[in-house]
């Protein structure tokens, strides 16, 4: 079992580093090259899976590698091509159920707050991602998924689908937290002796 975990972690780390390397090399050759969403999606999904399997070590490895490359090049401009805002949001959505199941309530609180902030930004911007306007400057394409690497049907309904998932996770987290607190209070109550 341990060998399988190590193999899977290595495979996920390789996928994340490979995607980051391809983005880095492409932007190093031609700084304004459009990267698309496929490689960032691979990077962030592999990182989320790595966090679920082995904890935050993969985030540290990828982060330190990106930092080292930025210091060596004296430029961190290429990091924007990794889609860090959308990537971290995707990573948090993927890892939130694990934190709920493990009852790491402080982490759950932070993750819920981060997704809530993102939802507020979208709501304030008229239910559109503020980066959609940035992407619109570079293309005349206005299909539902022109600014996000998702199938058209999912891009069209992403707020409904992911909003529902988020609401279900909130209800699950609230119920699980409530049961944990009730059980904790029952254990700490001192029985009356007459």
N, C-alpha and C positions, 0 to 999 in steps of 0.2 A: 504494500500500500504506500509506504513512504517513498519507494522508488518511483511509483506512478505520479505522486504529487511533485516530486523534484523534476521529473521529466516534463510534466504539464506546465509547471512554473517556468522552466527553461524555454519551452516552446512559446508560451505567452510573452515572455521577456524578449525573445527573438522577434516575434511578430511586432511588438511595440517598437523595439529599437530599429527593426528593418523599415517600418513605415516612417519613423522619424528620420532615419538616414536618407531615405529616398526624397523626402521633403527637403531636408537640408541640402543635399547635393543638387537637387533641381533648382533651388533658390540661389545657391552659390554660383552656378553657371549663369543663370539668367534671373536676376533678382525679382523681376516683375512677372515671372511665369505664373499662370493660374494653376493652382494645385488641385482644385476640386475638393470634394468631400470624402472620396473613397479612402485615401490614405489616413486622414485624420480620424475617420470612423474606425478604421482598423486599430490605430494607435490607442484611442480612448477606450474602445471595447476590450482590447487585450489588457489594458491597464486595470479596468474594472474587474475583469475575470481574475487577474493576478491578485488584486486586493481581496477578492472573495476567497481565493485559495490559500494565500500565504500572508495576507496582511499588506500594510502599506509599503513594503520593501520595493516593489516594482515602481511605485511612484517616486521613491527616493532615487533609484537607479536612473530612471528616465530623466528626472529633474536635474540631477547632478550632471548627466551627460549633456543635456541642453545648456546648462550653465557653463560647463567647460568649453563647449563649442562656441558659445557666445563670447566668452572671455578671449578665447584664442583668435576669433575673427574680429574682435572689438566692435561687434554689432549684434544686437539681439532682434533685429528686424525680422529675421526669418521665423522667429517664434510665432508671430502673428499668423503664419501659414498653417500652424498646427491647430488653429481654431480653439484657443484655450478656454474662452468663455463657454462656448457651446460644449466643448469637450468635458470641462469640469461638471457642467450641469448634467450631461449624459452619464458621466461616471457616478455622480451622486444618486441619480435615479436608479442606476443598476445596483449600487451597493446598499442603498437604504434598507431593503428587506432583510439583509444579513444583520445589520446593526439592530433592527427591531427584534429579530429572532434571538439574537444573543443578549438582548436587553442592555445594550450600551446606550443608556438614555441620554447622556450628554451629547454623544455623537449624533444620535437621532435628532435631538433638538437643533444642533447646528445645521445638519443636512436639510431638515424641514425649513429652517429659517432661510437658508440659501436659495432653495427652490421658491419659497414664498417671495423673496426679493426679486427673483427673476420674473415671477408671475406679475408682480406689481409694476415692473419696468414695462412688460408687454402691455399691461392694462393701461398704463399712463400713455403709452404710445399708440393708442387706438387699436389695441389687440393685434398689433404687428410688432415683430422683432425690429428693434432699431437698426440692426445690421442689414435688414432687407433693403433699406434705402441705399446703403453703401454698395451692396451687391448690384443694385439696379443701375448704378452709374457705369458698370462695366459690361452690360449686356442689354439688348432690347427684348430678350426673351422674358415673358411674364407668365409662364406655366407655373402651376402651384408649387413645383419643386425646383424652380430655377436657382434658389439661394440655399438649398439644403439637400443633403445627400439622402433622400428618402424616395421611395416609389411615389408616383403622383397621387394615388389614392390615400396613402398615409400622410403625405404632406398636406393634402386638402383637409384631412380630419385630425391632424396631429394634436390640436388643442383639446379636442373632445376626448380622444383616446388617451393621451398622456395625462390630461386633467383628471379623467376618471381613475386612471391608475394611481395618481397622486392622492386623490380623495380616499380611495380604498386603503392605501398605505397609511394615511392619517388615521382613519377609523381603526384599522388594525393596530397601529402603534398606540393609540389612545386606549383601546380596550386592553391591550397587553400590559401597558403601563398601569392602568387602573387595577387589574388583577394582581399585579406584582405589589403595588402599594397596599392593597387590602390584605394580602397574605403577610406582608411585612408587619403591618399593624397587629394582626392576630398573633403573630409570634412574639411581639414585644409586650403584649398586654400581660399584666401580672394577675394571676388568678387570686380571687379573694378567698381568704381562709377565715373561718369563724371559730 
